[in-house]
Amino acid sequence: MHVQPLVDIDPFDLPDWLGTAQVVWHADGGLRDGHLVAGRLTSGGHDDLVCDLLGVDDAYPVPVTDDASRLRAHQAWRHGQVLLGQYDGRMTLAVPGTRFDAGLVLDALGRLAKAVGASPDHYAALLRIGQDKSRGSR
């Protein structure tokens, strides 16, 4: 079993517009789709920046990341931050938990805003509901 670690990304290496412009995170997948929600950060006049959300505690049928990455994500969260890393070749916000709801998405984005020196008031989210994969189809 190969468990994929998160490779840290320094917020200072990100584009400047994340700290100065109005930014919208667009979910490319539904929040109910599971522990990984694909998305992107956008702002008028700038190229989109891939930014996924990863619930680091999902462990069935295999852990989604290694123990060290999970520990770093929990430590960052406990200190009011979010772990920013590369996962599966894409920029990712690593968040404690296994699933996402609107409140958790907004909290993660607010922490990203702070990491890049922006006001959370300059960040917004466009969410997709998605289909609940944990339940049978009705």
NUVEX-386592 format. One line per 5 residues: their letters; for each residue x, y, z of N, C-alpha, C. Coordinates in steps of 0.1 Angstrom, whole numbers, plus 5000, padded with zeros to 4 digits. Layout:
NUVEX-386592
A	X Y Z X Y Z X Y Z; ...
***
This chain:
NUVEX-386592
MHVQP	5008 4988 5000 5000 5000 5000 5009 5012 5000; 5007 5021 4990 5014 5034 4990 5005 5045 4993; 5009 5052 5004 5001 5063 5009 5008 5076 5004; 5001 5085 4998 5006 5097 4993 5008 5108 5003; 5020 5113 5005 5022 5124 5014 5019 5138 5008
LVDID	5017 5148 5016 5015 5161 5011 5029 5168 5011; 5032 5175 5000 5045 5182 4999 5041 5197 5002; 5047 5202 5012 5044 5216 5017 5046 5226 5006; 5037 5236 5005 5038 5248 4996 5039 5260 5005; 5049 5269 5003 5050 5281 5010 5040 5291 5005
PFDLP	5031 5297 5013 5022 5307 5008 5029 5319 5001; 5041 5322 5005 5048 5333 4998 5052 5330 4984; 5051 5317 4980 5054 5313 4966 5042 5314 4957; 5030 5317 4963 5018 5318 4955 5017 5332 4948; 5008 5332 4938 5007 5345 4931 5002 5357 4940
DWLGT	5007 5368 4938 5004 5380 4946 4989 5383 4947; 4982 5381 4936 4968 5385 4935 4960 5378 4946; 4964 5367 4951 4957 5360 4962 4956 5369 4974; 4966 5378 4976 4966 5386 4988 4961 5400 4985; 4958 5404 4973 4954 5417 4970 4940 5419 4962
AQVVW	4936 5408 4956 4924 5409 4948 4912 5402 4955; 4900 5404 4949 4888 5396 4953 4890 5382 4947; 4889 5372 4955 4891 5358 4951 4879 5350 4953; 4876 5341 4944 4865 5332 4945 4870 5318 4943; 4867 5309 4953 4870 5295 4951 4858 5288 4945
HADGG	4860 5282 4934 4850 5275 4926 4851 5260 4929; 4841 5253 4934 4842 5239 4935 4839 5233 4921; 4848 5224 4917 4846 5217 4904 4838 5204 4906; 4838 5199 4919 4830 5188 4923 4821 5191 4934; 4812 5182 4937 4803 5184 4948 4809 5181 4962
LRDGH	4804 5189 4972 4809 5187 4985 4806 5173 4991; 4796 5167 4986 4792 5154 4991 4800 5142 4984; 4808 5146 4975 4816 5136 4967 4826 5128 4975; 4830 5133 4987 4839 5126 4995 4850 5135 5001; 4861 5128 5004 4872 5135 5011 4881 5144 5002
LVAGR	4879 5144 4989 4887 5153 4980 4877 5160 4971; 4878 5173 4972 4869 5182 4964 4878 5190 4955; 4877 5188 4942 4885 5196 4933 4879 5210 4932; 4888 5219 4930 4884 5233 4929 4895 5242 4923; 4892 5255 4922 4901 5265 4917 4898 5278 4923
LTSGG	4909 5286 4924 4908 5300 4928 4908 5309 4916; 4899 5318 4916 4897 5327 4904 4897 5342 4909; 4901 5350 4900 4900 5365 4902 4901 5371 4888; 4892 5381 4885 4892 5387 4872 4906 5392 4868; 4909 5389 4855 4922 5393 4850 4934 5384 4853
HDDLV	4931 5373 4860 4942 5364 4864 4939 5350 4860; 4949 5342 4857 4947 5328 4854 4942 5321 4866; 4933 5311 4864 4928 5303 4876 4940 5296 4882; 4939 5293 4895 4949 5285 4902 4942 5273 4908; 4946 5261 4905 4940 5249 4910 4942 5249 4925
CDLLG	4931 5246 4933 4931 5246 4947 4920 5236 4952; 4925 5224 4955 4916 5213 4960 4915 5214 4975; 4904 5207 4980 4903 5205 4995 4904 5190 4998; 4912 5187 5008 4914 5173 5012 4911 5171 5026; 4902 5162 5029 4899 5158 5043 4909 5147 5046
VDDAY	4919 5150 5054 4930 5141 5057 4927 5129 5065; 4916 5128 5072 4913 5117 5081 4906 5105 5074; 4902 5106 5062 4896 5095 5055 4906 5083 5054; 4902 5072 5059 4912 5061 5059 4907 5048 5054; 4895 5048 5047 4889 5035 5042 4887 5037 5027
PVPVT	4892 5028 5019 4898 5015 5023 4913 5016 5026; 4919 5028 5022 4933 5030 5026 4934 5045 5030; 4943 5049 5039 4945 5063 5043 4948 5071 5030; 4942 5084 5030 4944 5092 5019 4958 5099 5019; 4964 5100 5031 4977 5105 5032 4985 5099 5043
DDASR	4998 5102 5044 5006 5095 5055 5003 5102 5068; 5008 5095 5079 5006 5100 5092 5012 5114 5095; 5024 5116 5089 5031 5129 5091 5023 5140 5085; 5018 5138 5073 5010 5149 5067 4997 5151 5075; 4991 5141 5079 4978 5142 5087 4981 5150 5100
LRAHQ	4992 5147 5107 4996 5153 5119 4999 5168 5116; 5006 5172 5106 5008 5186 5102 4995 5193 5099; 4986 5186 5093 4973 5193 5090 4965 5196 5103; 4965 5187 5112 4959 5189 5125 4965 5199 5133; 4979 5200 5133 4986 5210 5141 4983 5224 5135
AWRHG	4984 5225 5122 4981 5238 5116 4967 5243 5119; 4957 5234 5118 4943 5237 5121 4942 5242 5136; 4948 5234 5144 4947 5238 5159 4952 5252 5162; 4962 5256 5154 4968 5270 5155 4961 5280 5146; 4949 5277 5141 4942 5287 5133 4947 5288 5119
QVLLG	4955 5279 5114 4961 5279 5101 4955 5267 5093; 4959 5266 5080 4956 5255 5072 4969 5250 5065; 4970 5237 5064 4982 5232 5057 4980 5233 5042; 4989 5239 5036 4989 5241 5021 4999 5232 5015; 4995 5223 5006 5005 5214 5001 5001 5210 4986
QYDGR	5010 5202 4981 5007 5196 4968 5004 5181 4970; 4992 5178 4964 4987 5164 4966 4982 5159 4952; 4988 5149 4947 4985 5143 4934 4987 5154 4923; 4998 5161 4925 5002 5171 4915 4994 5184 4915; 4985 5186 4925 4977 5198 4926 4978 5205 4939
MTLAV	4977 5218 4939 4977 5226 4952 4964 5222 4959; 4966 5219 4972 4956 5214 4981 4956 5220 4995; 4944 5223 5000 4943 5227 5014 4939 5214 5022; 4948 5210 5031 4946 5198 5039 4939 5202 5052; 4927 5196 5054 4918 5199 5065 4915 5187 5073
PGTRF	4915 5188 5086 4911 5177 5094 4896 5173 5091; 4894 5160 5091 4880 5155 5088 4880 5145 5076; 4868 5141 5073 4867 5131 5061 4857 5137 5051; 4849 5147 5054 4840 5152 5044 4839 5167 5046; 4832 5174 5037 4831 5189 5037 4817 5193 5038
DAGLV	4815 5204 5045 4802 5211 5044 4806 5226 5042; 4796 5234 5040 4798 5248 5037 4807 5255 5047; 4804 5253 5060 4811 5260 5071 4826 5256 5071; 4829 5244 5068 4843 5239 5068 4850 5245 5056; 4844 5246 5045 4850 5252 5033 4853 5267 5036
LDALG	4843 5274 5041 4846 5288 5044 4857 5290 5054; 4857 5281 5064 4868 5282 5074 4882 5280 5068; 4883 5270 5059 4896 5267 5052 4900 5279 5043; 4890 5284 5036 4894 5296 5027 4898 5308 5035; 4891 5310 5047 4895 5321 5055 4909 5320 5061
RLAKA	4913 5308 5064 4927 5305 5068 4937 5307 5057; 4933 5303 5045 4941 5305 5033 4943 5320 5031; 4932 5328 5032 4933 5343 5030 4943 5348 5040; 4942 5344 5053 4952 5349 5063 4966 5345 5059; 4968 5333 5054 4982 5329 5051 4988 5337 5040
VGASP	4980 5342 5031 4986 5350 5020 4985 5365 5023; 4981 5369 5035 4980 5383 5039 4968 5391 5034; 4957 5383 5031 4945 5390 5027 4935 5390 5038; 4925 5398 5036 4913 5398 5045 4904 5386 5041; 4899 5378 5050 4889 5368 5046 4877 5374 5039
DHYAA	4874 5387 5041 4863 5394 5035 4865 5395 5020; 4877 5393 5015 4880 5394 5001 4878 5380 4994; 4875 5370 5002 4873 5356 4996 4859 5352 4996; 4855 5345 4986 4841 5339 4985 4842 5325 4980; 4831 5318 4981 4831 5304 4976 4818 5301 4968
LLRIG	4820 5294 4957 4810 5289 4949 4809 5274 4950; 4799 5269 4957 4799 5255 4961 4790 5247 4952; 4793 5234 4950 4784 5225 4943 4780 5214 4954; 4767 5210 4954 4762 5201 4964 4768 5187 4961; 4766 5182 4949 4771 5168 4946 4761 5158 4952
QDKSR	4764 5145 4948 4756 5134 4953 4763 5127 4964; 4755 5123 4974 4761 5117 4986 4765 5103 4982; 4778 5100 4982 4783 5087 4978 4782 5077 4989; 4779 5081 5001 4778 5072 5012 4765 5064 5013; 4755 5069 5005 4742 5063 5005 4739 5057 4992
GSR	4730 5047 4992 4726 5041 4979 4717 5051 4971; 4717 5049 4958 4709 5058 4950 4694 5056 4953; 4686 5066 4953 4672 5065 4956 4663 5067 4944
***
